[in-house]
Amino acid sequence: MAKHDVIVIGAGPGGYVAAIRAAQLGLKTACVEKEYVGGVCLNVGCIPTKALLHVAEDLREAKHAKEYGIDFGEPKVNPKAVNKWKEGVVKKMTGGVKMLFKGNKIDLIEGEATFTDKNTIKVSDKSYSAEKFIVATGSEPIPIPGFEVDNETVVDSTGALVVTEIPKRFLAIGGSAIGLEFCDIYNALGSETTVVELMDQIVPASDPDAAKELHKSFEKRGITIKTGTKAVSQKKTKKGIEVVLEDKEGKQETVTVDKLLVAVGRRPNGKNLGLEAIGVNVNERGFVPPANNHMQTDVSNIYVIGDVAGHPMLAHKAMKEGLVAAEHAAGKPSAYDTIVPSVIYTSPELASVGMTEAEAKEAGYKIRVGKFPMSASGRATTLGTNEGIVKVIGDEETDILLGFHMVGPSAGDMVSEAALAIEMGATLEDISLTQHAHPTIAETFMEAAEHAHGMAIHIANRKR
């Protein structure tokens, strides 16, 4: 029986980061992967989706260049070449992880792991033992009854990545990150695009002001958004896929499309690992909730990280949890205690960290809010856009920054400054007094903080 100090189950962003950190700390480490190194994120998730979003952005830029005096002509899309480039990006990233495994002397075990006891797993009829385990098995798309995926015309996020041809009509069920990003992609490629969301706003978990800005931007581009609407049924006909939609009043309509994306969320892969039999708590939804902030489960030598550990299901959260689990397993005093930023990589991007306005009020804060529109940003104007907003939420008593929400160019990069500010307990005054280079998108954060104090320079201030 092979013996290791720690075995990580799952080689996605959380798993491979945990394995590398464990090896760096001197632990004899193995990582089990049943499908592909890099997990969903690198192979059929974050990375290939962002590659296609880059294609979409370039297409839009080429079409709008006439406004700046540059005429490229009508852009032509070669789907095969797009797919080849996207796969090249994936190959580079996954190949990099394999090289890191080799360089850190991590044993890669291919197959599906099942626990036989708290110190032993079985993979392909072979047993492996370890002092400690880190479960990083991720998640999978949630299916909708009656909308079975064939990954040709009815697709999940994996199928949507394969652009063999450009559908004339594309519909996404689900108005959060996955649905919106693919609507962005297919709209740029030339599809008539619709997104359906059951809740009253797209990105239901986001601040309403940010959601409203992204909604306006999408509609301006010709993307149809139907909120407060559910998909009832679908059937394939000679005309395409007929999808029956129903609003909150019960009124139904039929929309015919050529490609249908099911993107209503993801569910954790916590079951079928044999965890329950050895005393680990696996809830009815398949999550394996950690028992403490060291990422340990009820069985202390077994850790859990990433999507399977709970929301939010984000790669960077999994990575941070992976570092904590590996360090604690190596005897370090490591604990998970950081806030989690989130980004939707559409054009414009939507990024948030900390509390929404409603959450801050619910928590009992008396708040002050500052907003700065991209239409007043010199840098945004030079980039050819006036869409978006920066919104900051502070505690009126202490002036400490509680939340940051942004729609606009580079929002995904900007949110890290806000995350650092919240982690360090920065006040709105700290942010407004910090010199930001001009002209930059970054200075909109400073301007929003100034606006919260009624001292904005480039926009009108509300009377206080």
Secondary structure, DSSP 8 states (H G I E B T S, - for coil): -EEEEEEEE--SHHHHHHHHHHHHTT--EEEEESS-TTHHHHHHSHHHHHHHHHHHHHHHHHHHGGGGT----S----HHHHHHHHHHHHHHHHHHHHHHHHHTT-EEEES-EEEEETTEEEETTEEEEEEEEEE---EEE---TT----SSSEE-HHHHT--SS--SEEEEE--SHHHHHHHHHHHHHT-EEEEEESSSSSSTTS-HHHHHHHHHHHHHTT-EEEESEEEEEEEEETTEEEEEEEETT--EEEEEESEEEE-S-EEE--SSSSTGGGT----TTS----SSTT-B-SSTTEEE-GGGG-SS--HHHHHHHHHHHHHHHTT----------EEE-SSSEEEEEE--HHHHHHTT--EEEEEEEGGG-HHHHHTT----EEEEEEETTT-BEEEEEEEETTHHHHHHHHHHHHHTT-BHHHHHHS---SS-STHHHHHHHHHHTT--SSS-----
